[in-house]
Amino acid sequence: MTIAISASFDAGNIEVISLDDPNNIRLNIRKDHQSDFLQWFYFKVSGAANTPCRFVIENASATTYPAGWANYHVATSTDLEHWYRTPSSYDNNNLSWSITPEHDTIYFAYFAPYSLDRLNSFIALCANQPMVRMQTLGTTLDGRDLDYLQLGSLSDTANQADRPQIWCIARQHPGESMASWWVEGWLERLLDETDATSLALRDLADIHIVPNMNPDGSFRGHLRTNACGANLNREWAEPSMQRSPEVFLVQEHMRKTGVDLCLDIHGDEALPYNFIAGTEGVESWTEARDQQLIGFKRTVASLNPDFQVEHGYPRNKPNSANLSFCSNSVAQTYGCPAYTLEMPFKDTANRPMPELGWSPERCVALGRTFVDAVYLAMCDRLL
């Protein structure tokens, strides 16, 4: 059979340079539309059963985060359900890996993808629950719905005034598909009617969720931008319907509900850790807010050893916050805790699992953990 490579599907991204020699399949990653960002790849190989293959991404050193290739291994699947890691190497120019597929079809990706079809099915399942309100905040530049879920309680305590408003958004950067897996765990736990912690949290607060802030970029196979090349997590200072309708529409709804806690879910290409970045650079920062941040991180780490508090981004200097970032903008506007969760594309250094790396299953488990962490924060009056 003739080997073929395709990326003409949801989230696909690859350019084939040469398929002449299975031992030297030469590839390039395609840039985001109207942008220089590139790192995400996802493609299908057909007709390669029992054929020794070597894949070479020739523009790996020209990607946005070349440091991300160190100790990185390629997400691999034959059924799009189970993802494992194929060892790869980076020589400061090319990223390469070798494999002899056992089946005619095999998929490779930067991280396990989370398709819009899966998202739509999951949202439909959630929307059928009586405690969920689902609506579309508006449409994206490519005409896709920006879906939004609100969770509450069916008990009498839900009628109390001044209920805290918890917001959770994911996939501002579309290539960070681990954020969607995290949301799946977060939502599944919140909607479990046998889970006492989830029921109690919904009694205490209203929970607002945007499962995918960037469906256009997700479908196009982008790393960081929307349909017109806008990096949504740099648009929060002055969003517009012409350039960043996704941020504009979410901000508009936030103003209606208010925000008492915001979780912005991301992935980091280079750091092999799960960590939270705070907003200590905003003008409204206080010692009490600092203790909230420290306490919240320690709580998550105590609940799930895949999370840690030693490694992450450097702390921002006082009054240095860039308000075009979501967490900084929300923290300054509403005077509330706003946390950016970062997860790795590679394995975690503190608890490595070489066969899987950081995986969908581990993302889901961390999402479930945050239900406990947020509930404890509520109970400790950290909000």
C-alpha positions in Angstrom: 0.0 0.0 0.0 1.0 3.6 -0.6 1.6 5.7 2.5 -0.6 8.8 2.7 -0.7 11.7 5.2 -3.7 13.9 5.8 -4.6 16.8 8.1 -7.8 17.7 6.4 -10.0 17.4 9.5 -11.0 19.1 12.7 -7.7 20.5 14.4 -5.5 19.0 11.7 -2.2 20.7 11.0 0.8 19.4 8.9 2.5 20.2 5.6 4.1 17.2 3.8 7.5 18.0 2.2 8.4 14.5 1.1 6.8 11.0 1.3 9.3 9.4 -1.1 11.1 7.4 1.6 9.2 5.9 4.6 12.5 6.2 6.6 12.7 9.9 5.9 9.1 11.4 5.9 9.7 15.1 5.9 7.1 17.5 7.3 6.5 21.1 8.4 4.1 22.6 10.9 1.8 25.2 9.4 1.5 28.7 10.9 -1.7 30.0 12.5 -3.7 32.0 9.9 -2.5 35.6 9.7 0.0 34.9 12.5 3.6 33.7 13.0 2.6 31.3 15.8 3.3 27.6 15.1 3.8 24.5 17.2 0.5 22.5 17.2 0.5 19.5 14.8 -2.0 16.7 14.3 -2.2 14.4 11.3 -3.2 10.9 10.1 -0.9 8.3 8.5 -2.6 5.7 6.3 -1.2 2.6 4.6 1.8 2.2 6.9 1.1 -1.1 8.6 4.3 -3.1 9.3 6.4 -0.5 7.6 9.3 1.0 9.5 8.7 4.8 9.4 10.7 7.8 10.5 9.0 11.2 10.7 11.0 14.4 10.7 9.5 17.9 11.4 12.0 20.1 9.7 10.8 23.5 11.1 10.8 22.4 14.7 13.6 25.0 15.6 11.4 27.7 14.0 8.4 27.1 16.1 7.2 29.5 18.7 8.5 27.5 21.7 11.5 25.4 20.5 12.4 24.8 24.2 9.2 22.8 24.4 10.8 19.9 22.3 13.3 19.0 25.1 12.1 15.7 26.7 9.0 15.9 24.6 7.4 12.7 23.2 4.7 12.5 20.5 1.0 11.8 21.4 0.0 8.7 19.4 -3.3 6.9 18.8 -4.7 4.2 16.5 -8.3 4.7 17.5 -8.6 8.4 18.7 -9.7 7.1 22.1 -6.5 5.9 23.8 -3.4 8.1 23.4 0.1 7.0 24.3 3.6 8.5 23.7 6.1 7.7 21.0 9.6 8.7 22.0 11.0 11.5 19.9 14.3 13.4 19.7 15.2 17.0 19.0 18.6 18.0 17.6 18.1 21.8 17.8 16.9 21.7 14.2 14.5 18.8 13.6 12.0 16.9 15.8 12.0 13.2 14.7 10.6 9.9 15.8 10.5 6.3 14.5 7.8 3.7 14.6 6.6 0.6 12.8 2.8 0.9 12.9 0.8 -2.3 13.6 -2.3 -0.9 11.8 -2.9 0.8 8.5 -3.9 4.0 10.2 -2.2 5.9 13.0 -2.5 9.4 14.3 0.1 11.8 15.7 -0.5 15.0 17.6 1.3 17.6 19.8 -1.2 16.6 22.5 -4.3 14.5 22.5 -6.8 16.5 20.5 -10.3 17.4 21.7 -12.6 17.7 18.7 -15.5 20.1 18.3 -17.7 17.0 17.7 -16.7 15.6 21.1 -17.3 19.1 22.7 -20.8 19.4 21.1 -21.8 16.0 22.3 -20.5 16.7 25.8 -22.3 20.0 26.0 -25.5 18.5 24.8 -25.2 15.8 27.5 -24.6 18.5 30.1 -27.4 20.7 28.9 -29.9 17.9 29.5 -29.4 18.1 33.2 -32.0 20.1 35.1 -29.5 22.3 37.0 -27.8 23.5 33.8 -28.7 26.4 31.7 -27.1 26.5 28.3 -27.0 29.4 25.8 -24.9 30.8 23.0 -23.2 34.1 23.9 -22.8 35.0 20.2 -20.9 33.8 17.2 -17.2 33.8 16.2 -15.6 35.2 13.1 -16.1 31.9 11.3 -19.7 31.8 12.4 -19.4 29.2 15.1 -21.4 29.4 18.4 -19.7 30.5 21.5 -21.3 28.1 23.9 -21.8 28.9 27.6 -23.1 26.8 30.5 -24.4 28.1 33.9 -24.8 25.7 36.8 -26.8 26.3 39.9 -28.7 24.3 42.5 -32.2 23.0 42.7 -32.3 23.4 46.5 -33.9 26.2 48.4 -30.5 27.6 49.4 -30.0 28.6 45.8 -32.4 31.4 46.3 -30.2 33.3 48.7 -29.1 36.8 47.6 -25.6 37.7 46.6 -24.5 34.2 45.6 -20.8 34.1 44.6 -20.2 33.9 40.9 -17.5 31.5 39.8 -16.3 31.7 36.2 -14.2 29.1 34.3 -13.0 29.5 30.7 -10.8 27.2 28.6 -9.0 27.1 25.2 -8.3 30.7 24.7 -5.2 29.2 23.1 -6.7 26.5 20.8 -3.6 24.3 20.7 -3.8 23.8 24.4 -6.3 20.9 24.2 -5.5 19.7 27.7 -7.7 22.5 28.8 -10.8 20.8 27.3 -10.0 17.5 28.9 -9.7 19.3 32.3 -13.1 20.9 31.7 -14.6 17.5 31.0 -13.4 16.3 34.4 -14.6 19.6 36.1 -18.0 19.4 34.6 -18.6 15.7 35.0 -17.8 16.0 38.7 -20.0 19.1 39.2 -22.9 17.4 37.6 -22.6 14.2 39.6 -25.8 14.1 41.7 -24.2 11.5 44.1 -21.2 13.8 44.8 -21.8 15.7 48.1 -19.0 18.2 47.4 -20.4 19.1 44.0 -23.9 19.5 45.4 -22.6 21.7 48.2 -20.6 23.9 45.9 -23.6 24.4 43.6 -25.6 25.3 46.7 -23.0 28.0 47.6 -22.4 29.6 44.2 -23.4 30.0 40.6 -20.8 28.5 38.2 -20.3 29.9 34.7 -18.3 27.8 32.1 -17.1 28.6 28.6 -15.7 25.2 27.5 -14.0 26.5 24.4 -13.3 30.2 24.0 -11.7 29.7 20.6 -13.6 27.1 18.5 -12.4 28.7 15.2 -8.7 28.3 16.1 -9.4 24.8 17.5 -10.9 23.7 14.2 -8.3 25.4 12.1 -5.4 23.6 13.9 -4.0 26.8 15.4 -1.7 27.0 18.3 -2.6 30.4 19.9 -4.9 32.5 17.7 -8.5 32.8 16.5 -9.7 33.0 12.8 -8.0 36.4 12.2 -4.8 35.8 14.0 -5.7 37.4 17.3 -4.2 35.9 20.5 -7.3 36.0 22.7 -5.3 36.1 26.0 -3.8 39.5 24.8 -7.2 41.0 23.9 -8.8 41.6 27.3 -7.9 45.3 27.6 -9.7 46.3 24.4 -11.6 43.4 22.7 -13.8 44.1 19.7 -16.4 42.2 17.7 -14.3 42.7 14.6 -11.1 41.2 16.0 -11.8 39.2 19.2 -15.6 38.7 19.5 -14.9 35.7 21.8 -13.4 37.9 24.5 -15.9 40.8 23.9 -18.9 38.5 24.4 -17.6 36.8 27.5 -16.7 40.2 29.1 -20.2 41.4 28.3 -21.7 38.5 30.1 -19.3 38.8 33.0 -20.5 42.4 33.6 -24.0 41.0 33.9 -23.2 38.4 36.5 -20.2 39.8 38.3 -17.1 37.6 39.1 -15.9 36.4 42.5 -13.5 33.7 41.2 -12.1 33.1 37.7 -10.3 30.0 36.5 -8.5 30.4 33.1 -7.3 27.0 31.9 -4.2 26.7 29.8 -1.1 24.6 28.8 2.6 25.5 28.8 4.8 24.1 26.1 8.1 24.1 28.0 7.6 23.5 31.7 6.9 19.9 32.8 4.7 20.9 35.7 1.1 21.7 36.6 1.0 25.1 38.3 -1.0 28.2 38.9 0.0 31.7 37.9 -1.5 34.5 40.0 -2.2 38.1 39.5 0.1 39.7 42.1 1.0 42.5 39.6 -2.5 44.2 39.6 -2.9 47.5 41.4 -5.6 46.1 43.7 -3.3 43.4 45.0 -3.3 43.0 48.8 -1.6 40.7 51.4 -4.9 39.0 51.9 -5.2 38.2 48.2 -1.6 36.9 48.3 -2.6 34.5 51.1 -5.6 33.4 49.2 -3.4 32.5 46.2 -0.9 30.6 48.4 -3.6 28.8 50.2 -5.4 27.8 47.1 -2.3 26.4 45.4 -1.4 24.4 48.6 -4.9 23.0 48.7 -4.7 21.7 45.1 -1.3 20.2 45.7 -2.5 18.4 48.8 -5.5 17.0 46.9 -3.6 15.9 43.8 0.1 15.1 43.7 0.2 15.8 39.9 0.0 19.5 41.0 2.9 21.3 42.6 3.8 24.7 44.0 7.6 24.9 43.6 7.9 25.5 39.9 6.0 28.0 37.6 6.3 31.5 36.3 8.2 34.2 38.2 6.0 36.4 40.4 5.0 39.7 38.8 6.4 42.8 40.3 3.9 45.2 42.1 1.8 47.3 39.7 3.3 45.6 36.6 0.3 43.6 35.4 -0.5 43.5 31.7 -4.3 44.0 31.7 -4.6 42.5 28.2 -4.3 39.1 30.0 -7.5 37.5 31.1 -6.6 36.8 34.8 -5.1 40.3 35.3 -8.0 42.0 33.7 -10.6 40.1 35.7 -8.7 40.4 39.0 -8.4 44.2 38.6 -11.9 44.8 37.3 -13.7 42.7 39.9 -11.2 42.7 42.8 -11.4 38.9 43.0 -9.1 35.9 42.8 -8.3 35.0 39.2 -6.0 32.0 38.6 -4.4 30.8 35.4 -3.9 27.0 35.5 -1.0 25.8 33.3 -0.6 22.1 32.4 2.3 20.5 30.4 2.4 19.2 26.9 5.0 16.7 27.9 5.2 14.5 31.0 5.3 15.9 34.5 8.8 15.9 36.0 7.6 15.3 39.6 5.4 12.3 38.8 6.4 11.0 35.3 4.5 8.3 33.5 6.6 7.7 30.4 4.1 5.6 28.4 1.3 8.2 28.7 3.0 11.5 29.6 0.6 14.2 30.7 -2.5 12.6 29.3 -6.3 13.2 28.9 -7.0 10.9 31.8 -4.7 12.9 34.1 -6.2 16.2 32.9 -9.7 14.9 33.7 -8.6 13.8 37.2 -7.1 17.3 37.8 -10.3 18.9 36.7 -12.2 16.8 39.2 -9.8 17.8 41.9 -10.6 21.5 41.4 -14.2 20.9 42.6 -12.8 20.1 46.0 -10.3 23.0 46.0 -12.9 25.6 45.0 -15.4 24.2 47.6 -12.8 24.4 50.3 -11.9 27.9 49.3 -15.5 28.9 49.6 -15.8 27.3 53.0 -12.7 29.0 54.2 -14.1 32.3 53.0 -11.2 32.9 50.7 -13.5 34.5 48.2 
